[in-house]
Amino acid sequence: MSSIALITGATSGFGAACARRFAAAGWTLVLCGRRQERLELLRAELAMTVPVHTFALDVRDEAAVNAAIATLPAEFAAVDLLVNNAGLALGLEPAQRCDMADWHTMIDTNIKGLLYCTRAILPGMIARDQGHIVNIGSVAGTYPYPGGNVYGASKAFVKQFSRNLRADLLGSRVRVSNLEPGMAESEFSQVRFKGDERQAAQVYAGTEPLRPEDIADIVFWVATRPAHVNINSVEVMPVCQAFAPFAVSRNHPDGN
């Protein structure tokens, strides 16, 4: 009997790459995302080799999350791995000029959606005394940058929630990991800039960023360590990305 992975946000980027990586290793897949047509295409691609169950889901809808998990077909219900991948960044404005609707969407998706999925899956893992939750965080949860405000704060939440979840699960065999990617080229920037492909492309101009397949390989490695090994966190950046110096304003109020 193969292991079962549930991947949120599976319709593009990291989620779709994870689905393909785990399918290649023979895992049974439960895939969800907001775009039904993309789910159907992914299912058609992967169901030729492994069992695949898909359902459209907006992780911001707690009732829908609970209903979807509660009604999983029996052959897909004993989830061994939850990849909390669904998430997004919106805008790059400073806090004083941000769109509050963007803040709400990031909080509802990156924080609440992750919580809803975790809470729905966790009791089954505890009952079976096995399982693994891999949360997709970001280096933005550790290192601030201008315009990162709520996105970075939401990923800092993911980091700390992952740590506290590990503390709560002490004594069980359920594992928790937080993966923190740096610059990675996917639909991330297109979403952040609300479909402005030119602005999104500028983010990666002249660079060799991480690819979704890179992240999928890491998720697979984390998830396939021996059962007694828990990878607490993995921080990864492309070679072209590093750390900036502290910012200092030279505009002193007295003009000197």
ABEGO torsion letter per residue (X at the ends): XBBBBBBBGAABEAAAAAAAAAAAAGBBBBBBBABAAAAAAAAAAAAAABBBBBBBBBAABAAAAAAAAAABBAAAABBABBBBABEBBBEABBAAABBAAAAAAAAAAAAAAAAAAAAAAAAAAAAAGBEBBBBBBBAAAABBBBGABAAAAAAAAAAAAAAAAAAAABGBABBBBBBBBBBBBBAAAAAAAGGBAAAAAAAABGBBBBBAAAAAAAAAAAAABBAABBBABBBBBBAABBBBBBBBBABBAAGX
